[in-house]
Amino acid sequence: MATGSMYRVGVLGHGAIGSVVAEQLAAGTVHGAQLEGVILRRPQAGLEHEQLSWEAALERCDLVVECAGQQALRENAVCILASGVDLLASSMGALADPEFAAQVQAAGPGRLSSTAGAIGGLDLLGAAARMGGIDQVLVTTRKLPAILVQPWMDAQLRGELEQAAGPVEVFRGPAAAAAQDFPKSLNVAAAVALAVGDWDAVTARLIADPEAGLTEHRIEARGPAGEYSFSIKNHPSPRNPRTSGIVPWALLHSIRQAAAARR
Ligand SMILES: NC(=O)c1ccc[n+]([C@@H]2O[C@H](COP(=O)([O-])OP(=O)(O)OC[C@H]3O[C@@H](n4cnc5c(N)ncnc54)[C@H](O)[C@@H]3O)[C@@H](O)[C@H]2O)c1
């Protein structure tokens, strides 16, 4: 683990999320934090940032920010944490697998945290869960049909989605199953489940809507503490329509807070 006054950050993945996170860190817009480099699957010509091997990343970084997907998180989380490097995850849907969650929980001394990503209200839901438990949470996500097509879908379902003239319910079920079936689209249900500390309390509903120019998440929760309803509409990232443009900025906000806490 690196030491020093600046919080040194490695960015895992350089797609829609990672490229913005790396760009902003390199530009010095996150007080107290700096870009140490990016960690890629394979070297990329013409990239303006230093490309780190895993060996260099774990030696030089205080924090790795995962912006690379659930599989990349699964493959690297334990090693990162065991090296004493903190890990900030975007793809926390991977934690729906109890075996992986247990491995990560047992790993250290690095610490794992996850981003609020495309949504908000997690602090209030966490407080309500702590006060008296949450009886039920429904997370309804509405996205354009084309971006919800998954490799496991059969031709009929793909066709229904691609030609949908109105809203189609694609999924309704436990948050853990949602995060696994739609790994790039339902990390938000996972974020809610982690905030309330109960995967079984959270039901995810996914609607393919040809009118969904903005990606919408509606979170409805109730329990002894009260009744809550949040509606969030994000513009998709211009670099990847599956991802909301706000997500890298949520990560940058978390990095700034972590850097400040460290001082
Ligand atoms: N929490 C949230 O609200 C939220 C929202 C959107 C996306 N996400 C998560 O963030 C992930 C990234 O989103 P994105 O829009 O940037 O995707 P993207 O496809 O634009 O970019 C992903 C990048 O990661 C790279 N990558 C994949 N596996 C890698 C590995 N093992 N090592 C290094 N690089 C690897 C890819 O080459 C690609 O450049 C998604 O897969 C999703 O799990 C979370």
The ligand as a Gaussian input file, in Angstrom:
#p B3LYP/6-31G(d) Opt

LIG

0 1
 N      -23.673000       1.301000      -9.480000
 C      -24.245000       1.818000     -10.547000
 O      -25.168000       2.633000     -10.436000
 C      -23.758000       1.400000     -11.901000
 C      -24.294000       2.000000     -13.040000
 C      -23.806000       1.624000     -14.285000
 C      -22.835000       0.656000     -14.382000
 N      -22.339000       0.065000     -13.248000
 C      -21.304000      -0.963000     -13.334000
 O      -20.139000      -0.393000     -13.893000
 C      -19.613000      -1.275000     -14.893000
 C      -18.870000      -0.459000     -15.933000
 O      -19.779000       0.382000     -16.617000
 P      -19.346000       1.195000     -17.927000
 O      -20.556000       1.885000     -18.403000
 O      -18.108000       1.963000     -17.682000
 O      -19.026000      -0.028000     -18.915000
 P      -18.150000       0.015000     -20.264000
 O      -18.501000      -1.224000     -20.982000
 O      -18.293000       1.319000     -20.937000
 O      -16.652000      -0.084000     -19.736000
 C      -16.159000      -1.175000     -19.007000
 C      -14.650000      -1.198000     -19.195000
 O      -14.076000      -2.171000     -18.314000
 C      -13.105000      -2.907000     -19.044000
 N      -12.906000      -4.204000     -18.387000
 C      -13.759000      -5.247000     -18.344000
 N      -13.197000      -6.260000     -17.628000
 C      -11.986000      -5.817000     -17.221000
 C      -10.935000      -6.388000     -16.464000
 N      -11.022000      -7.634000     -15.974000
 N       -9.824000      -5.654000     -16.234000
 C       -9.703000      -4.400000     -16.720000
 N      -10.675000      -3.801000     -17.456000
 C      -11.804000      -4.503000     -17.699000
 C      -13.657000      -3.000000     -20.458000
 O      -12.643000      -3.266000     -21.371000
 C      -14.249000      -1.594000     -20.625000
 O      -13.278000      -0.674000     -21.057000
 C      -20.849000      -2.008000     -15.424000
 O      -20.489000      -3.271000     -15.955000
 C      -21.724000      -2.130000     -14.205000
 O      -21.444000      -3.347000     -13.515000
 C      -22.785000       0.433000     -12.034000

